[in-house]
Amino acid sequence: MRALTWHGRRDVRVDTVPDPRIIEPTDVIVRITSTGICGSDLHLYEVLGPYLDPGDILGHEPMGIVEEVGAGVSALTPGDRVVIPFNVSCQHCFMCDQGLHSQCETTQVRERGTGASLFGYTKLYGQVPGGQAEFLRVPFGDSLPIKVPQGPPDERFVYLSDVLPTAWQAVEYAAIPPGGTVTVLGLGPIGDMAARIALHRGASLVIGVDLVPERLSRAAARGVKALDLSSYGKNLPDAVRDLTDGRGTDSVIDAVGMEAHGAPVAKAAQWMTGLLPDAVAQRLMENAGVDRLHALYTAIDVVRRGGTISLSGVYGGMADPMPMLTLFDKQIQLRMGQANVKRWVDDILPLLDDTDPLGVEGFATHTVPLEDAPKAYETFQAKQDGMVKTLLKP
């Protein structure tokens, strides 16, 4: 089959690799019909090379058609249409029973001290082959895949793999009070969808912050108060307070994470780490890693006293300096974590009907063949051509 594989920093290629096969009786093989490029895929493209091997298959936002089922699978048959959550979770362990599928005890990567395995996402999370490919082996065939109806286009459902549950959890964790206010930092796919969900769930004011004109105009068209960070700079917190009776918003969603702009010293440290031998770089990142924390510091400044910050952007540094005095003084509540995809599916599915209140059909700005994935990564990383969300078609 053809699959997108990692070969080095900013070097991904579509190669011919062996087809996946049934290994466990509970496995299924899915023929991928659509698969997304995620902002966190750029971490692999740019920063997390020490945890990848040449030939690793990337991608964790797939959907498709069941081609083959193991002898122990009874809930699916060939021809069924399914979306695959990015968490590899069993659905029956203690953590899964708590709705914490990203902490699944069956697939935790204990040798790395990390949570549940993820499709297409480095040795830190199990080095499981990903879904930017023609076919994908999916374990826990009776419980992990999300069966969806035939008929509507893939774009109606594909975001159940990651974008929708990640954005939904970001809003849930933000604890926006009824009729309350929220600032969303970063209007990439997750921030954009989180803003839509917050409005749908009744927020009276959603402020969206970004630097990219296309992202700002796209959010504004959905009713978001869009603020261009390049116009406000260090005065952004004052601008938010001016819109909220001098207090700041009830909640802030940081949808930026370690892709944040600014902090050139931290950026240089990340780049230099990528030049070290893998074993050395892994130890450095796991014990002394530093992120660019501009977005998080902004969130702490922007949120009102007693408010809540929800982190959906991925941070990876182990030595990040946290402003504990300010967090304590402002009585800020902080929630974060990988999305627990299956936890939110029942809440989201009723919204994926013909009324399309979240605008999932048309959410992708680009749809390209799998063979064009390397160019799509390059364009997405450079924030060019108005690219916000790309779907690959194997």
TORKOL-4160 file (C-alpha; in steps of 0.2 Angstrom, whole numbers, padded with zeros to 4 digits, m for minus):
394
<pt num="1" X="0000" Y="0000" Z="0000"/>
<pt num="2" X="0005" Y="0018" Z="m0001"/>
<pt num="3" X="0008" Y="0028" Z="0015"/>
<pt num="4" X="0015" Y="0044" Z="0021"/>
<pt num="5" X="0031" Y="0040" Z="0031"/>
<pt num="6" X="0043" Y="0050" Z="0041"/>
<pt num="7" X="0062" Y="0051" Z="0036"/>
<pt num="8" X="0068" Y="0066" Z="0045"/>
<pt num="9" X="0065" Y="0084" Z="0050"/>
<pt num="10" X="0054" Y="0092" Z="0037"/>
<pt num="11" X="0056" Y="0076" Z="0026"/>
<pt num="12" X="0040" Y="0066" Z="0024"/>
<pt num="13" X="0037" Y="0055" Z="0009"/>
<pt num="14" X="0023" Y="0044" Z="0002"/>
<pt num="15" X="0031" Y="0026" Z="0000"/>
<pt num="16" X="0025" Y="0009" Z="m0004"/>
<pt num="17" X="0025" Y="m0001" Z="0012"/>
<pt num="18" X="0018" Y="m0018" Z="0017"/>
<pt num="19" X="m0001" Y="m0019" Z="0019"/>
<pt num="20" X="m0007" Y="m0021" Z="0037"/>
<pt num="21" X="m0014" Y="m0038" Z="0042"/>
<pt num="22" X="m0024" Y="m0045" Z="0056"/>
<pt num="23" X="m0013" Y="m0050" Z="0071"/>
<pt num="24" X="m0026" Y="m0052" Z="0085"/>
<pt num="25" X="m0043" Y="m0059" Z="0083"/>
<pt num="26" X="m0051" Y="m0043" Z="0088"/>
<pt num="27" X="m0042" Y="m0033" Z="0074"/>
<pt num="28" X="m0050" Y="m0025" Z="0059"/>
<pt num="29" X="m0043" Y="m0019" Z="0043"/>
<pt num="30" X="m0050" Y="m0002" Z="0037"/>
<pt num="31" X="m0048" Y="0005" Z="0019"/>
<pt num="32" X="m0045" Y="0023" Z="0022"/>
<pt num="33" X="m0056" Y="0035" Z="0012"/>
<pt num="34" X="m0051" Y="0051" Z="0021"/>
<pt num="35" X="m0038" Y="0056" Z="0033"/>
<pt num="36" X="m0034" Y="0073" Z="0041"/>
<pt num="37" X="m0017" Y="0082" Z="0043"/>
<pt num="38" X="m0017" Y="0088" Z="0061"/>
<pt num="39" X="m0008" Y="0103" Z="0069"/>
<pt num="40" X="0001" Y="0091" Z="0081"/>
<pt num="41" X="0007" Y="0082" Z="0065"/>
<pt num="42" X="0018" Y="0097" Z="0063"/>
<pt num="43" X="0027" Y="0093" Z="0080"/>
<pt num="44" X="0033" Y="0077" Z="0071"/>
<pt num="45" X="0038" Y="0086" Z="0056"/>
<pt num="46" X="0047" Y="0099" Z="0066"/>
<pt num="47" X="0052" Y="0094" Z="0084"/>
<pt num="48" X="0049" Y="0076" Z="0089"/>
<pt num="49" X="0061" Y="0068" Z="0077"/>
<pt num="50" X="0071" Y="0060" Z="0091"/>
<pt num="51" X="0056" Y="0049" Z="0095"/>
<pt num="52" X="0053" Y="0043" Z="0077"/>
<pt num="53" X="0062" Y="0031" Z="0065"/>
<pt num="54" X="0063" Y="0032" Z="0046"/>
<pt num="55" X="0048" Y="0024" Z="0038"/>
<pt num="56" X="0036" Y="0027" Z="0053"/>
<pt num="57" X="0018" Y="0030" Z="0046"/>
<pt num="58" X="0010" Y="0046" Z="0052"/>
<pt num="59" X="m0008" Y="0051" Z="0054"/>
<pt num="60" X="m0021" Y="0050" Z="0067"/>
<pt num="61" X="m0037" Y="0057" Z="0059"/>
<pt num="62" X="m0044" Y="0043" Z="0048"/>
<pt num="63" X="m0060" Y="0036" Z="0042"/>
<pt num="64" X="m0065" Y="0023" Z="0030"/>
<pt num="65" X="m0073" Y="0006" Z="0025"/>
<pt num="66" X="m0070" Y="m0010" Z="0035"/>
<pt num="67" X="m0061" Y="m0022" Z="0023"/>
<pt num="68" X="m0058" Y="m0037" Z="0035"/>
<pt num="69" X="m0062" Y="m0042" Z="0052"/>
<pt num="70" X="m0054" Y="m0054" Z="0064"/>
<pt num="71" X="m0062" Y="m0070" Z="0071"/>
<pt num="72" X="m0066" Y="m0062" Z="0087"/>
<pt num="73" X="m0075" Y="m0047" Z="0080"/>
<pt num="74" X="m0094" Y="m0047" Z="0080"/>
<pt num="75" X="m0100" Y="m0029" Z="0080"/>
<pt num="76" X="m0093" Y="m0025" Z="0062"/>
<pt num="77" X="m0093" Y="m0033" Z="0045"/>
<pt num="78" X="m0084" Y="m0029" Z="0029"/>
<pt num="79" X="m0092" Y="m0014" Z="0021"/>
<pt num="80" X="m0096" Y="m0005" Z="0037"/>
<pt num="81" X="m0091" Y="0014" Z="0037"/>
<pt num="82" X="m0081" Y="0019" Z="0052"/>
<pt num="83" X="m0071" Y="0033" Z="0060"/>
<pt num="84" X="m0056" Y="0029" Z="0070"/>
<pt num="85" X="m0052" Y="0038" Z="0086"/>
<pt num="86" X="m0034" Y="0044" Z="0088"/>
<pt num="87" X="m0033" Y="0036" Z="0106"/>
<pt num="88" X="m0030" Y="0017" Z="0105"/>
<pt num="89" X="m0041" Y="0013" Z="0119"/>
<pt num="90" X="m0049" Y="m0004" Z="0125"/>
<pt num="91" X="m0066" Y="0004" Z="0132"/>
<pt num="92" X="m0066" Y="m0008" Z="0147"/>
<pt num="93" X="m0051" Y="m0004" Z="0159"/>
<pt num="94" X="m0053" Y="0007" Z="0175"/>
<pt num="95" X="m0047" Y="0023" Z="0165"/>
<pt num="96" X="m0059" Y="0020" Z="0151"/>
<pt num="97" X="m0073" Y="0017" Z="0163"/>
<pt num="98" X="m0070" Y="0034" Z="0170"/>
<pt num="99" X="m0071" Y="0042" Z="0152"/>
<pt num="100" X="m0052" Y="0044" Z="0152"/>
<pt num="101" X="m0049" Y="0035" Z="0136"/>
<pt num="102" X="m0032" Y="0044" Z="0133"/>
<pt num="103" X="m0026" Y="0036" Z="0149"/>
<pt num="104" X="m0031" Y="0018" Z="0144"/>
<pt num="105" X="m0022" Y="0006" Z="0155"/>
<pt num="106" X="m0022" Y="m0008" Z="0142"/>
<pt num="107" X="m0012" Y="0003" Z="0130"/>
<pt num="108" X="m0002" Y="0014" Z="0141"/>
<pt num="109" X="0016" Y="0016" Z="0136"/>
<pt num="110" X="0023" Y="0011" Z="0153"/>
<pt num="111" X="0041" Y="0011" Z="0147"/>
<pt num="112" X="0040" Y="0029" Z="0143"/>
<pt num="113" X="0028" Y="0034" Z="0157"/>
<pt num="114" X="0015" Y="0040" Z="0145"/>
<pt num="115" X="m0004" Y="0038" Z="0143"/>
<pt num="116" X="m0013" Y="0028" Z="0130"/>
<pt num="117" X="m0005" Y="0023" Z="0113"/>
<pt num="118" X="m0010" Y="0035" Z="0099"/>
<pt num="119" X="m0011" Y="0031" Z="0080"/>
<pt num="120" X="0004" Y="0038" Z="0070"/>
<pt num="121" X="0012" Y="0047" Z="0085"/>
<pt num="122" X="0030" Y="0042" Z="0090"/>
<pt num="123" X="0038" Y="0030" Z="0102"/>
<pt num="124" X="0031" Y="0041" Z="0116"/>
<pt num="125" X="0014" Y="0034" Z="0112"/>
<pt num="126" X="0017" Y="0017" Z="0106"/>
<pt num="127" X="0024" Y="0019" Z="0088"/>
<pt num="128" X="0008" Y="0013" Z="0081"/>
<pt num="129" X="0007" Y="0014" Z="0062"/>
<pt num="130" X="m0004" Y="0029" Z="0057"/>
<pt num="131" X="m0019" Y="0032" Z="0046"/>
<pt num="132" X="m0011" Y="0043" Z="0032"/>
<pt num="133" X="m0011" Y="0028" Z="0022"/>
<pt num="134" X="m0022" Y="0017" Z="0011"/>
<pt num="135" X="m0026" Y="0004" Z="0024"/>
<pt num="136" X="m0025" Y="0004" Z="0043"/>
<pt num="137" X="m0025" Y="m0010" Z="0056"/>
<pt num="138" X="m0037" Y="m0006" Z="0070"/>
<pt num="139" X="m0037" Y="m0015" Z="0087"/>
<pt num="140" X="m0052" Y="m0018" Z="0098"/>
<pt num="141" X="m0063" Y="m0019" Z="0083"/>
<pt num="142" X="m0079" Y="m0022" Z="0093"/>
<pt num="143" X="m0077" Y="m0006" Z="0103"/>
<pt num="144" X="m0065" Y="0007" Z="0096"/>
<pt num="145" X="m0071" Y="0011" Z="0079"/>
<pt num="146" X="m0086" Y="0023" Z="0078"/>
<pt num="147" X="m0099" Y="0016" Z="0066"/>
<pt num="148" X="m0107" Y="0030" Z="0055"/>
<pt num="149" X="m0121" Y="0029" Z="0042"/>
<pt num="150" X="m0118" Y="0027" Z="0024"/>
<pt num="151" X="m0123" Y="0042" Z="0012"/>
<pt num="152" X="m0116" Y="0059" Z="0018"/>
<pt num="153" X="m0099" Y="0064" Z="0013"/>
<pt num="154" X="m0084" Y="0059" Z="0023"/>
<pt num="155" X="m0082" Y="0077" Z="0029"/>
<pt num="156" X="m0098" Y="0075" Z="0039"/>
<pt num="157" X="m0090" Y="0062" Z="0051"/>
<pt num="158" X="m0071" Y="0062" Z="0049"/>
<pt num="159" X="m0068" Y="0075" Z="0062"/>
<pt num="160" X="m0075" Y="0063" Z="0075"/>
<pt num="161" X="m0057" Y="0056" Z="0075"/>
<pt num="162" X="m0049" Y="0071" Z="0083"/>
<pt num="163" X="m0055" Y="0088" Z="0079"/>
<pt num="164" X="m0072" Y="0088" Z="0086"/>
<pt num="165" X="m0069" Y="0078" Z="0102"/>
<pt num="166" X="m0053" Y="0088" Z="0105"/>
<pt num="167" X="m0063" Y="0105" Z="0103"/>
<pt num="168" X="m0078" Y="0098" Z="0113"/>
<pt num="169" X="m0067" Y="0093" Z="0127"/>
<pt num="170" X="m0058" Y="0110" Z="0127"/>
<pt num="171" X="m0075" Y="0119" Z="0129"/>
<pt num="172" X="m0080" Y="0107" Z="0142"/>
<pt num="173" X="m0064" Y="0109" Z="0152"/>
<pt num="174" X="m0066" Y="0128" Z="0150"/>
<pt num="175" X="m0081" Y="0128" Z="0161"/>
<pt num="176" X="m0089" Y="0143" Z="0153"/>
<pt num="177" X="m0104" Y="0148" Z="0163"/>
<pt num="178" X="m0121" Y="0150" Z="0155"/>
<pt num="179" X="m0121" Y="0165" Z="0144"/>
<pt num="180" X="m0102" Y="0168" Z="0149"/>
<pt num="181" X="m0087" Y="0173" Z="0139"/>
<pt num="182" X="m0072" Y="0164" Z="0132"/>
<pt num="183" X="m0056" Y="0169" Z="0123"/>
<pt num="184" X="m0049" Y="0156" Z="0111"/>
<pt num="185" X="m0030" Y="0158" Z="0108"/>
<pt num="186" X="m0026" Y="0151" Z="0091"/>
<pt num="187" X="m0039" Y="0148" Z="0077"/>
<pt num="188" X="m0031" Y="0133" Z="0068"/>
<pt num="189" X="m0043" Y="0118" Z="0066"/>
<pt num="190" X="m0045" Y="0115" Z="0085"/>
<pt num="191" X="m0047" Y="0133" Z="0090"/>
<pt num="192" X="m0059" Y="0137" Z="0076"/>
<pt num="193" X="m0070" Y="0122" Z="0080"/>
<pt num="194" X="m0069" Y="0126" Z="0099"/>
<pt num="195" X="m0075" Y="0143" Z="0095"/>
<pt num="196" X="m0090" Y="0136" Z="0085"/>
<pt num="197" X="m0094" Y="0124" Z="0099"/>
<pt num="198" X="m0093" Y="0138" Z="0112"/>
<pt num="199" X="m0105" Y="0148" Z="0102"/>
<pt num="200" X="m0117" Y="0134" Z="0099"/>
<pt num="201" X="m0117" Y="0130" Z="0118"/>
<pt num="202" X="m0123" Y="0147" Z="0122"/>
<pt num="203" X="m0107" Y="0158" Z="0126"/>
<pt num="204" X="m0112" Y="0176" Z="0124"/>
<pt num="205" X="m0095" Y="0182" Z="0118"/>
<pt num="206" X="m0081" Y="0172" Z="0110"/>
<pt num="207" X="m0065" Y="0181" Z="0107"/>
<pt num="208" X="m0053" Y="0173" Z="0094"/>
<pt num="209" X="m0035" Y="0177" Z="0093"/>
<pt num="210" X="m0023" Y="0173" Z="0079"/>
<pt num="211" X="m0010" Y="0181" Z="0067"/>
<pt num="212" X="m0016" Y="0173" Z="0051"/>
<pt num="213" X="m0029" Y="0184" Z="0041"/>
<pt num="214" X="m0038" Y="0169" Z="0033"/>
<pt num="215" X="m0040" Y="0161" Z="0050"/>
<pt num="216" X="m0047" Y="0177" Z="0058"/>
<pt num="217" X="m0059" Y="0181" Z="0044"/>
<pt num="218" X="m0065" Y="0162" Z="0044"/>
<pt num="219" X="m0069" Y="0164" Z="0063"/>
<pt num="220" X="m0077" Y="0181" Z="0061"/>
<pt num="221" X="m0089" Y="0174" Z="0048"/>
<pt num="222" X="m0095" Y="0162" Z="0061"/>
<pt num="223" X="m0099" Y="0176" Z="0074"/>
<pt num="224" X="m0082" Y="0176" Z="0083"/>
<pt num="225" X="m0075" Y="0193" Z="0089"/>
<pt num="226" X="m0058" Y="0191" Z="0080"/>
<pt num="227" X="m0043" Y="0200" Z="0086"/>
<pt num="228" X="m0027" Y="0200" Z="0076"/>
<pt num="229" X="m0013" Y="0198" Z="0088"/>
<pt num="230" X="m0001" Y="0207" Z="0076"/>
<pt num="231" X="m0011" Y="0223" Z="0079"/>
<pt num="232" X="m0012" Y="0222" Z="0098"/>
<pt num="233" X="0004" Y="0213" Z="0103"/>
<pt num="234" X="0007" Y="0216" Z="0122"/>
<pt num="235" X="m0009" Y="0226" Z="0123"/>
<pt num="236" X="m0020" Y="0211" Z="0119"/>
<pt num="237" X="m0025" Y="0207" Z="0137"/>
<pt num="238" X="m0030" Y="0225" Z="0139"/>
<pt num="239" X="m0041" Y="0224" Z="0123"/>
<pt num="240" X="m0049" Y="0208" Z="0130"/>
<pt num="241" X="m0053" Y="0217" Z="0147"/>
<pt num="242" X="m0060" Y="0232" Z="0137"/>
<pt num="243" X="m0073" Y="0220" Z="0130"/>
<pt num="244" X="m0077" Y="0212" Z="0147"/>
<pt num="245" X="m0080" Y="0226" Z="0159"/>
<pt num="246" X="m0062" Y="0226" Z="0164"/>
<pt num="247" X="m0061" Y="0209" Z="0170"/>
<pt num="248" X="m0056" Y="0197" Z="0156"/>
<pt num="249" X="m0066" Y="0182" Z="0150"/>
<pt num="250" X="m0073" Y="0169" Z="0161"/>
<pt num="251" X="m0063" Y="0156" Z="0152"/>
<pt num="252" X="m0048" Y="0155" Z="0140"/>
<pt num="253" X="m0044" Y="0140" Z="0128"/>
<pt num="254" X="m0026" Y="0139" Z="0123"/>
<pt num="255" X="m0027" Y="0130" Z="0107"/>
<pt num="256" X="m0009" Y="0135" Z="0102"/>
<pt num="257" X="0003" Y="0124" Z="0113"/>
<pt num="258" X="0021" Y="0123" Z="0108"/>
<pt num="259" X="0018" Y="0130" Z="0091"/>
<pt num="260" X="0016" Y="0147" Z="0099"/>
<pt num="261" X="0025" Y="0162" Z="0091"/>
<pt num="262" X="0039" Y="0171" Z="0100"/>
<pt num="263" X="0051" Y="0165" Z="0114"/>
<pt num="264" X="0066" Y="0164" Z="0101"/>
<pt num="265" X="0077" Y="0156" Z="0115"/>
<pt num="266" X="0065" Y="0141" Z="0117"/>
<pt num="267" X="0063" Y="0139" Z="0098"/>
<pt num="268" X="0082" Y="0138" Z="0096"/>
<pt num="269" X="0083" Y="0125" Z="0110"/>
<pt num="270" X="0070" Y="0115" Z="0101"/>
<pt num="271" X="0079" Y="0116" Z="0085"/>
<pt num="272" X="0096" Y="0112" Z="0093"/>
<pt num="273" X="0089" Y="0097" Z="0102"/>
<pt num="274" X="0083" Y="0090" Z="0085"/>
<pt num="275" X="0101" Y="0090" Z="0079"/>
<pt num="276" X="0107" Y="0079" Z="0093"/>
<pt num="277" X="0109" Y="0060" Z="0092"/>
<pt num="278" X="0092" Y="0052" Z="0096"/>
<pt num="279" X="0096" Y="0045" Z="0113"/>
<pt num="280" X="0104" Y="0061" Z="0119"/>
<pt num="281" X="0090" Y="0072" Z="0112"/>
<pt num="282" X="0076" Y="0060" Z="0121"/>
<pt num="283" X="0085" Y="0062" Z="0138"/>
<pt num="284" X="0086" Y="0081" Z="0136"/>
<pt num="285" X="0068" Y="0083" Z="0130"/>
<pt num="286" X="0061" Y="0072" Z="0144"/>
<pt num="287" X="0071" Y="0080" Z="0158"/>
<pt num="288" X="0075" Y="0098" Z="0152"/>
<pt num="289" X="0063" Y="0102" Z="0138"/>
<pt num="290" X="0057" Y="0120" Z="0136"/>
<pt num="291" X="0042" Y="0126" Z="0126"/>
<pt num="292" X="0037" Y="0142" Z="0119"/>
<pt num="293" X="0025" Y="0148" Z="0133"/>
<pt num="294" X="0019" Y="0164" Z="0126"/>
<pt num="295" X="0001" Y="0158" Z="0123"/>
<pt num="296" X="0000" Y="0151" Z="0140"/>
<pt num="297" X="0006" Y="0167" Z="0149"/>
<pt num="298" X="m0006" Y="0176" Z="0138"/>
<pt num="299" X="m0020" Y="0165" Z="0144"/>
<pt num="300" X="m0016" Y="0168" Z="0162"/>
<pt num="301" X="m0016" Y="0187" Z="0159"/>
<pt num="302" X="m0032" Y="0187" Z="0149"/>
<pt num="303" X="m0043" Y="0176" Z="0160"/>
<pt num="304" X="m0053" Y="0184" Z="0174"/>
<pt num="305" X="m0050" Y="0181" Z="0192"/>
<pt num="306" X="m0058" Y="0165" Z="0197"/>
<pt num="307" X="m0059" Y="0159" Z="0179"/>
<pt num="308" X="m0054" Y="0143" Z="0170"/>
<pt num="309" X="m0040" Y="0140" Z="0158"/>
<pt num="310" X="m0042" Y="0125" Z="0146"/>
<pt num="311" X="m0026" Y="0118" Z="0137"/>
<pt num="312" X="m0029" Y="0109" Z="0121"/>
<pt num="313" X="m0013" Y="0114" Z="0113"/>
<pt num="314" X="0001" Y="0101" Z="0116"/>
<pt num="315" X="0015" Y="0106" Z="0127"/>
<pt num="316" X="0030" Y="0095" Z="0129"/>
<pt num="317" X="0043" Y="0103" Z="0140"/>
<pt num="318" X="0048" Y="0096" Z="0157"/>
<pt num="319" X="0057" Y="0112" Z="0163"/>
<pt num="320" X="0044" Y="0125" Z="0158"/>
<pt num="321" X="0043" Y="0139" Z="0171"/>
<pt num="322" X="0026" Y="0141" Z="0177"/>
<pt num="323" X="0020" Y="0158" Z="0185"/>
<pt num="324" X="0013" Y="0150" Z="0201"/>
<pt num="325" X="0012" Y="0166" Z="0210"/>
<pt num="326" X="0000" Y="0173" Z="0197"/>
<pt num="327" X="m0010" Y="0157" Z="0195"/>
<pt num="328" X="m0012" Y="0156" Z="0214"/>
<pt num="329" X="m0016" Y="0175" Z="0216"/>
<pt num="330" X="m0029" Y="0175" Z="0202"/>
<pt num="331" X="m0037" Y="0159" Z="0209"/>
<pt num="332" X="m0036" Y="0151" Z="0192"/>
<pt num="333" X="m0042" Y="0134" Z="0188"/>
<pt num="334" X="m0032" Y="0124" Z="0175"/>
<pt num="335" X="m0037" Y="0109" Z="0165"/>
<pt num="336" X="m0029" Y="0100" Z="0151"/>
<pt num="337" X="m0025" Y="0083" Z="0143"/>
<pt num="338" X="m0027" Y="0073" Z="0127"/>
<pt num="339" X="m0045" Y="0072" Z="0121"/>
<pt num="340" X="m0054" Y="0057" Z="0127"/>
<pt num="341" X="m0062" Y="0054" Z="0110"/>
<pt num="342" X="m0075" Y="0040" Z="0115"/>
<pt num="343" X="m0081" Y="0050" Z="0130"/>
<pt num="344" X="m0088" Y="0064" Z="0119"/>
<pt num="345" X="m0095" Y="0054" Z="0104"/>
<pt num="346" X="m0113" Y="0053" Z="0110"/>
<pt num="347" X="m0113" Y="0072" Z="0113"/>
<pt num="348" X="m0107" Y="0076" Z="0096"/>
<pt num="349" X="m0116" Y="0064" Z="0084"/>
<pt num="350" X="m0133" Y="0072" Z="0085"/>
<pt num="351" X="m0125" Y="0088" Z="0078"/>
<pt num="352" X="m0119" Y="0079" Z="0063"/>
<pt num="353" X="m0135" Y="0079" Z="0054"/>
<pt num="354" X="m0141" Y="0089" Z="0039"/>
<pt num="355" X="m0143" Y="0105" Z="0048"/>
<pt num="356" X="m0124" Y="0105" Z="0051"/>
<pt num="357" X="m0124" Y="0118" Z="0065"/>
<pt num="358" X="m0105" Y="0117" Z="0068"/>
<pt num="359" X="m0101" Y="0119" Z="0049"/>
<pt num="360" X="m0091" Y="0102" Z="0047"/>
<pt num="361" X="m0095" Y="0101" Z="0029"/>
<pt num="362" X="m0084" Y="0115" Z="0021"/>
<pt num="363" X="m0073" Y="0115" Z="0037"/>
<pt num="364" X="m0058" Y="0108" Z="0026"/>
<pt num="365" X="m0049" Y="0122" Z="0016"/>
<pt num="366" X="m0040" Y="0109" Z="0006"/>
<pt num="367" X="m0043" Y="0091" Z="0000"/>
<pt num="368" X="m0029" Y="0083" Z="m0009"/>
<pt num="369" X="m0023" Y="0066" Z="m0015"/>
<pt num="370" X="m0012" Y="0056" Z="m0002"/>
<pt num="371" X="0002" Y="0057" Z="m0015"/>
<pt num="372" X="0002" Y="0076" Z="m0012"/>
<pt num="373" X="0004" Y="0075" Z="0007"/>
<pt num="374" X="0022" Y="0080" Z="0007"/>
<pt num="375" X="0018" Y="0097" Z="m0001"/>
<pt num="376" X="0003" Y="0099" Z="0010"/>
<pt num="377" X="0014" Y="0097" Z="0026"/>
<pt num="378" X="0025" Y="0110" Z="0019"/>
<pt num="379" X="0011" Y="0122" Z="0015"/>
<pt num="380" X="0003" Y="0119" Z="0032"/>
<pt num="381" X="0019" Y="0122" Z="0042"/>
<pt num="382" X="0022" Y="0138" Z="0033"/>
<pt num="383" X="0004" Y="0144" Z="0035"/>
<pt num="384" X="0002" Y="0147" Z="0016"/>
<pt num="385" X="m0012" Y="0147" Z="0003"/>
<pt num="386" X="m0025" Y="0150" Z="0017"/>
<pt num="387" X="m0023" Y="0132" Z="0023"/>
<pt num="388" X="m0032" Y="0129" Z="0039"/>
<pt num="389" X="m0037" Y="0111" Z="0038"/>
<pt num="390" X="m0032" Y="0098" Z="0025"/>
<pt num="391" X="m0040" Y="0081" Z="0021"/>
<pt num="392" X="m0030" Y="0068" Z="0012"/>
<pt num="393" X="m0038" Y="0056" Z="0000"/>
<pt num="394" X="m0029" Y="0039" Z="m0002"/>
